[in-house]
Amino acid sequence: MNDGDDMISTAEKLSRLETKIEKRKEAIAEETKKLNADLAEYDKLCLLTLADKFKLKKNVPADDAEMPGQTSFFESKHNPYED
């Protein structure tokens, strides 16, 4: 056992542990933020890979994506359940 530790009060040990715990929480939060960003980028790349595999168009404006003769869902009805 370290003789120096015997001289430190319990309150001081608690204070040091609280500081370590807070630093670890901050590090975990920062790593979690980085992980989430990496996961989002991974998901995006997976979707792009699938789009390329199935020859889907990328970045098609919404107006160009409509089929000829297709009307907007919201164009004539305010209530989607109304016939």
FIMARMI-470278 format. One record per residue (C-alpha): residue number from 1; chain; z, x, y. Coordinates in steps of 0.5 Angstrom, whole numbers. Example, Ala and Ser with C-alpha at 12.3 -4.5 7.8 and 13.67 -1.06 7.14 Angstrom:
<sites>
<site nr="1" kette="A" Z="16" X="25" Y="-9"/>
<site nr="2" kette="A" Z="14" X="27" Y="-2"/>
</sites>
This chain:
<sites>
<site nr="1" kette="A" Z="0" X="0" Y="0"/>
<site nr="2" kette="A" Z="-2" X="2" Y="7"/>
<site nr="3" kette="A" Z="5" X="4" Y="11"/>
<site nr="4" kette="A" Z="1" X="2" Y="17"/>
<site nr="5" kette="A" Z="0" X="-5" Y="15"/>
<site nr="6" kette="A" Z="8" X="-6" Y="14"/>
<site nr="7" kette="A" Z="9" X="-4" Y="21"/>
<site nr="8" kette="A" Z="4" X="-10" Y="24"/>
<site nr="9" kette="A" Z="7" X="-17" Y="24"/>
<site nr="10" kette="A" Z="5" X="-23" Y="21"/>
<site nr="11" kette="A" Z="3" X="-26" Y="28"/>
<site nr="12" kette="A" Z="-1" X="-20" Y="29"/>
<site nr="13" kette="A" Z="-5" X="-20" Y="22"/>
<site nr="14" kette="A" Z="-6" X="-27" Y="23"/>
<site nr="15" kette="A" Z="-9" X="-26" Y="30"/>
<site nr="16" kette="A" Z="-14" X="-20" Y="27"/>
<site nr="17" kette="A" Z="-16" X="-25" Y="22"/>
<site nr="18" kette="A" Z="-17" X="-31" Y="27"/>
<site nr="19" kette="A" Z="-22" X="-26" Y="30"/>
<site nr="20" kette="A" Z="-25" X="-24" Y="24"/>
<site nr="21" kette="A" Z="-26" X="-31" Y="22"/>
<site nr="22" kette="A" Z="-29" X="-33" Y="29"/>
<site nr="23" kette="A" Z="-34" X="-27" Y="29"/>
<site nr="24" kette="A" Z="-36" X="-29" Y="21"/>
<site nr="25" kette="A" Z="-37" X="-36" Y="24"/>
<site nr="26" kette="A" Z="-42" X="-34" Y="29"/>
<site nr="27" kette="A" Z="-46" X="-29" Y="25"/>
<site nr="28" kette="A" Z="-47" X="-35" Y="20"/>
<site nr="29" kette="A" Z="-49" X="-39" Y="25"/>
<site nr="30" kette="A" Z="-54" X="-34" Y="28"/>
<site nr="31" kette="A" Z="-56" X="-33" Y="21"/>
<site nr="32" kette="A" Z="-57" X="-40" Y="19"/>
<site nr="33" kette="A" Z="-61" X="-41" Y="26"/>
<site nr="34" kette="A" Z="-66" X="-35" Y="23"/>
<site nr="35" kette="A" Z="-66" X="-38" Y="16"/>
<site nr="36" kette="A" Z="-68" X="-45" Y="19"/>
<site nr="37" kette="A" Z="-74" X="-42" Y="23"/>
<site nr="38" kette="A" Z="-76" X="-38" Y="17"/>
<site nr="39" kette="A" Z="-76" X="-44" Y="13"/>
<site nr="40" kette="A" Z="-80" X="-48" Y="18"/>
<site nr="41" kette="A" Z="-85" X="-43" Y="18"/>
<site nr="42" kette="A" Z="-85" X="-43" Y="11"/>
<site nr="43" kette="A" Z="-86" X="-50" Y="11"/>
<site nr="44" kette="A" Z="-92" X="-50" Y="16"/>
<site nr="45" kette="A" Z="-96" X="-44" Y="12"/>
<site nr="46" kette="A" Z="-95" X="-48" Y="5"/>
<site nr="47" kette="A" Z="-98" X="-54" Y="9"/>
<site nr="48" kette="A" Z="-104" X="-50" Y="12"/>
<site nr="49" kette="A" Z="-105" X="-47" Y="5"/>
<site nr="50" kette="A" Z="-105" X="-54" Y="2"/>
<site nr="51" kette="A" Z="-110" X="-56" Y="8"/>
<site nr="52" kette="A" Z="-115" X="-50" Y="6"/>
<site nr="53" kette="A" Z="-114" X="-52" Y="-1"/>
<site nr="54" kette="A" Z="-116" X="-59" Y="-1"/>
<site nr="55" kette="A" Z="-121" X="-57" Y="5"/>
<site nr="56" kette="A" Z="-117" X="-62" Y="10"/>
<site nr="57" kette="A" Z="-119" X="-61" Y="18"/>
<site nr="58" kette="A" Z="-114" X="-58" Y="22"/>
<site nr="59" kette="A" Z="-112" X="-60" Y="29"/>
<site nr="60" kette="A" Z="-117" X="-66" Y="29"/>
<site nr="61" kette="A" Z="-115" X="-70" Y="36"/>
<site nr="62" kette="A" Z="-113" X="-77" Y="34"/>
<site nr="63" kette="A" Z="-119" X="-81" Y="37"/>
<site nr="64" kette="A" Z="-124" X="-77" Y="33"/>
<site nr="65" kette="A" Z="-120" X="-78" Y="27"/>
<site nr="66" kette="A" Z="-121" X="-85" Y="27"/>
<site nr="67" kette="A" Z="-126" X="-88" Y="22"/>
<site nr="68" kette="A" Z="-132" X="-92" Y="26"/>
<site nr="69" kette="A" Z="-130" X="-99" Y="27"/>
<site nr="70" kette="A" Z="-123" X="-98" Y="26"/>
<site nr="71" kette="A" Z="-118" X="-101" Y="31"/>
<site nr="72" kette="A" Z="-112" X="-99" Y="33"/>
<site nr="73" kette="A" Z="-106" X="-102" Y="29"/>
<site nr="74" kette="A" Z="-103" X="-103" Y="36"/>
<site nr="75" kette="A" Z="-109" X="-106" Y="39"/>
<site nr="76" kette="A" Z="-108" X="-113" Y="38"/>
<site nr="77" kette="A" Z="-102" X="-115" Y="35"/>
<site nr="78" kette="A" Z="-95" X="-114" Y="38"/>
<site nr="79" kette="A" Z="-91" X="-116" Y="32"/>
<site nr="80" kette="A" Z="-94" X="-112" Y="25"/>
<site nr="81" kette="A" Z="-91" X="-118" Y="21"/>
<site nr="82" kette="A" Z="-95" X="-123" Y="25"/>
<site nr="83" kette="A" Z="-102" X="-126" Y="22"/>
</sites>
